[in-house]
Amino acid sequence: MKPSIPNRAAPQRLIVQALLTGAFATSSCLASSIVWYDQDYESLASADSGTDGGALADVGWNVGATVTDSGGGFIYNYFTFPAPNGGAGFSAVSVHGVPTVAQGSQGMVVYNDYNNGDHFNASGNIIEALVFQEQTLGIGNDGTFTFQWDAIQDNLEAPTEAFAFVKVLNPATGFSTTFYDEFDTTATGTTWETNSLSVAIDPGLSGQLLQFGFGSRASGGTASGVNYDNVSLIPEPSTALLGLLGLGFLARRRR
């Protein structure tokens, strides 16, 4: 099991709330135009309720998959579709078995695409199923951003692999990968763990796609579920503080 990384979300979320609830939120002087993301899933309809099959899609989650042979050779892929809330493929809003103070009563369970018949292909094809957020980077993007999440085991069996990821894709070059980083969540335990990935964004990436989310690689119908909660994409404290200091400097100059 990978060691938990100390939870850095609390101070960052205070900065985010201060910016979003004040006049700073609309200023063009912020360090980045990336949309900061913070989701605890408490307000979304669970898959068990059957009341909102689009609950995850409505808050920006997408899905897609790539199929390879047992040696990793590309066969085909299918992208991008609104994330389902329940069913045999990809994702659902899940009620936690034991509610906690930090994670509340709901989260998102991510699993493979069992609608794909290649799960039962005798040649052992592997399906990499992704559940992700996507943003187009603008010329104002600059700084280091942290993708953070809480995770707990749901139902995963070997040889399935589960992971969190951050990637940048370049549409101008056939969606080639400019940046990719992955965190293995296969061995997530039965108590909540907090981990993160970071990505450095600069203006030269303008027009490219930033994706962050979760996935699994599975075949043969093996179980692949991991529960995630408190998912966020927010700037490192230094980036946000620089934005605040810049705004304060301008305010003094205006006075």
C-alpha positions in Angstrom: 0.0 0.0 0.0 1.3 3.4 -0.8 1.7 5.8 2.1 -1.0 8.5 2.5 0.0 12.0 1.6 -1.0 14.6 4.3 -4.3 16.2 3.5 -3.5 19.6 2.0 -7.0 20.4 0.9 -8.1 22.3 4.0 -5.9 25.4 3.6 -6.3 25.4 -0.1 -10.1 25.2 0.1 -10.1 28.2 2.5 -8.2 30.2 -0.2 -10.6 29.0 -2.9 -13.7 30.0 -0.8 -12.2 33.4 0.0 -11.6 34.1 -3.7 -15.0 32.8 -4.8 -17.0 34.6 -2.2 -15.3 38.0 -2.6 -14.6 40.5 -5.3 -11.4 38.6 -6.2 -13.4 35.9 -7.9 -14.0 38.0 -11.1 -10.6 39.6 -11.3 -8.5 38.9 -14.4 -5.4 39.1 -12.2 -5.7 35.6 -10.8 -2.7 33.4 -11.5 -4.7 31.0 -13.7 -7.9 30.7 -15.6 -8.2 27.0 -15.0 -11.6 26.2 -13.3 -10.8 25.1 -9.8 -12.8 21.9 -9.0 -14.0 20.7 -5.6 -16.7 17.9 -5.3 -17.8 16.0 -2.2 -20.8 14.3 -3.9 -23.2 15.0 -1.0 -25.7 16.9 -3.1 -25.8 14.4 -6.0 -28.5 11.7 -6.3 -27.1 8.2 -5.6 -27.4 5.5 -8.2 -29.4 3.5 -5.7 -32.1 6.2 -5.6 -32.7 5.8 -9.4 -33.7 9.5 -9.6 -30.9 11.0 -11.6 -28.9 9.0 -14.1 -27.1 12.1 -15.2 -25.9 13.3 -11.8 -22.2 12.7 -12.6 -22.4 14.0 -16.1 -24.2 17.2 -14.9 -21.1 18.1 -12.8 -18.7 17.5 -15.6 -17.6 13.8 -15.5 -16.9 12.0 -18.7 -16.0 8.5 -19.7 -14.1 6.6 -22.4 -12.1 3.5 -22.9 -9.2 2.0 -24.7 -8.9 -1.7 -25.6 -5.6 -3.4 -26.0 -4.5 -7.0 -26.5 -2.8 -8.9 -23.7 0.6 -7.6 -24.7 -0.6 -3.9 -24.6 -1.1 -3.5 -28.4 -3.8 -1.0 -29.3 -7.0 -2.4 -30.8 -9.6 0.4 -30.5 -10.9 3.1 -28.2 -14.2 5.1 -27.7 -14.4 8.6 -26.3 -15.9 10.9 -25.0 -19.3 10.3 -23.4 -21.2 11.6 -20.4 -20.5 9.6 -17.2 -23.3 7.3 -16.2 -24.7 7.2 -12.7 -25.0 3.5 -12.1 -25.3 0.5 -14.5 -22.7 -1.9 -15.7 -20.2 0.6 -17.0 -17.8 3.1 -15.5 -19.3 5.0 -12.6 -21.9 5.7 -10.0 -22.7 7.9 -7.0 -22.3 5.5 -4.1 -23.6 5.6 -0.5 -20.8 4.9 1.9 -21.3 1.8 4.0 -20.2 3.7 7.1 -20.6 7.5 6.9 -17.7 9.6 8.2 -17.2 13.2 9.2 -14.5 13.9 6.5 -16.2 11.9 3.7 -19.8 12.4 4.5 -22.3 9.8 3.3 -21.7 9.7 -0.4 -18.8 9.4 -2.9 -18.2 8.2 -6.5 -17.4 4.5 -7.2 -15.3 4.0 -10.4 -15.1 0.6 -12.1 -14.6 -0.9 -15.5 -16.9 -1.0 -18.6 -18.7 -4.3 -18.2 -20.9 -3.5 -21.1 -18.0 -4.2 -23.4 -18.1 -7.8 -24.7 -14.3 -7.9 -24.9 -14.2 -8.6 -21.2 -15.0 -12.2 -22.2 -12.8 -12.4 -25.3 -10.8 -15.6 -25.2 -7.7 -13.7 -26.3 -7.6 -11.8 -23.0 -8.1 -8.2 -24.3 -7.6 -5.6 -21.6 -10.1 -2.7 -21.2 -8.8 0.6 -19.8 -11.9 2.5 -18.6 -11.5 6.1 -17.6 -13.8 8.5 -15.7 -12.5 12.1 -16.0 -12.9 15.8 -15.9 -11.7 17.8 -18.9 -10.8 21.5 -19.4 -9.3 23.4 -22.4 -6.2 25.4 -21.3 -6.2 29.1 -22.1 -3.4 31.6 -22.5 -3.8 32.8 -18.9 -3.0 29.4 -17.5 0.2 29.4 -15.3 1.3 27.6 -12.2 1.3 24.2 -10.5 -2.1 22.6 -9.8 -2.8 19.6 -7.5 -5.4 16.9 -8.2 -6.3 15.5 -4.8 -8.8 12.7 -3.7 -9.8 10.4 -0.9 -10.0 6.7 -1.7 -11.2 3.5 0.0 -11.5 -0.1 -1.3 -14.9 -1.1 -2.8 -14.6 -4.4 -4.7 -11.4 -5.1 -6.7 -9.8 -8.4 -7.6 -6.5 -9.3 -9.2 -5.2 -8.9 -11.8 -7.3 -5.7 -12.2 -5.3 -2.4 -11.8 -6.9 0.8 -10.6 -5.4 4.3 -10.7 -5.8 8.1 -10.6 -4.3 10.2 -13.4 -3.5 13.6 -14.8 -2.8 14.1 -18.4 -2.5 16.9 -21.0 -3.4 16.1 -24.6 -2.6 18.2 -27.7 -5.5 18.2 -30.2 -3.3 19.8 -32.9 -1.1 16.7 -33.0 -3.8 14.0 -33.0 -4.4 14.2 -29.2 -0.8 13.2 -28.5 0.1 13.1 -24.8 2.1 16.2 -23.7 2.0 15.2 -20.0 1.0 12.1 -18.1 1.2 11.1 -14.4 -0.5 8.2 -12.7 -1.0 7.1 -9.1 -1.7 3.4 -8.4 -4.9 2.9 -6.3 -5.1 -0.8 -6.7 -3.9 -1.5 -3.2 -6.2 1.1 -1.6 -7.1 -0.2 1.9 -10.3 -0.5 3.9 -9.8 2.9 5.6 -9.8 6.2 3.8 -6.5 7.4 2.3 -5.7 10.9 0.9 -3.3 11.2 -2.1 -2.6 13.6 -4.9 -0.9 14.3 -8.2 0.4 17.6 -9.4 0.8 19.2 -12.9 2.7 22.3 -13.9 0.8 24.4 -16.4 2.4 27.2 -18.6 1.0 29.5 -21.3 2.7 27.3 -24.0 0.0 24.7 -23.4 -2.8 27.0 -24.5 -5.4 25.1 -26.5 -4.5 21.7 -25.1 -6.8 19.5 -23.0 -6.2 19.0 -19.3 -7.8 15.8 -18.0 -7.8 14.4 -14.4 -9.7 11.5 -13.0 -9.7 7.7 -12.3 -9.5 4.5 -14.2 -9.0 0.8 -14.2 -7.5 -1.9 -16.4 -9.4 -5.2 -16.4 -10.3 -8.2 -18.4 -12.4 -11.4 -17.9 -15.1 -9.6 -16.0 -12.9 -9.2 -12.8 -14.1 -6.7 -10.2 -12.6 -3.2 -10.3 -14.4 -0.9 -8.0 -12.7 1.8 -5.9 -14.6 4.6 -4.0 -13.4 8.2 -4.3 -14.5 11.3 -2.4 -13.4 14.9 -1.8 -12.1 15.3 -5.3 -10.4 18.6 -6.1 -8.2 20.4 -8.6 -6.8 23.5 -7.0 -3.6 25.6 -7.2 -0.7 25.0 -4.9 -0.8 27.5 -2.0 2.1 29.5 -3.5 0.2 30.0 -6.7 -3.0 31.2 -5.0 -1.1 33.4 -2.6 0.8 35.1 -5.4 -2.5 35.9 -7.0 -3.8 37.4 -3.8 -0.6 39.4 -3.3 -0.9 40.8 -6.8 -4.5 41.9 -6.2 -3.5 43.6 -2.9 -0.7 45.5 -4.7 -3.0 46.7 -7.4 -5.6 47.8 -4.8 -2.9 49.9 -3.0 -1.8 51.5 -6.2 -5.4 52.4 -7.1 -5.8 54.1 -3.6 
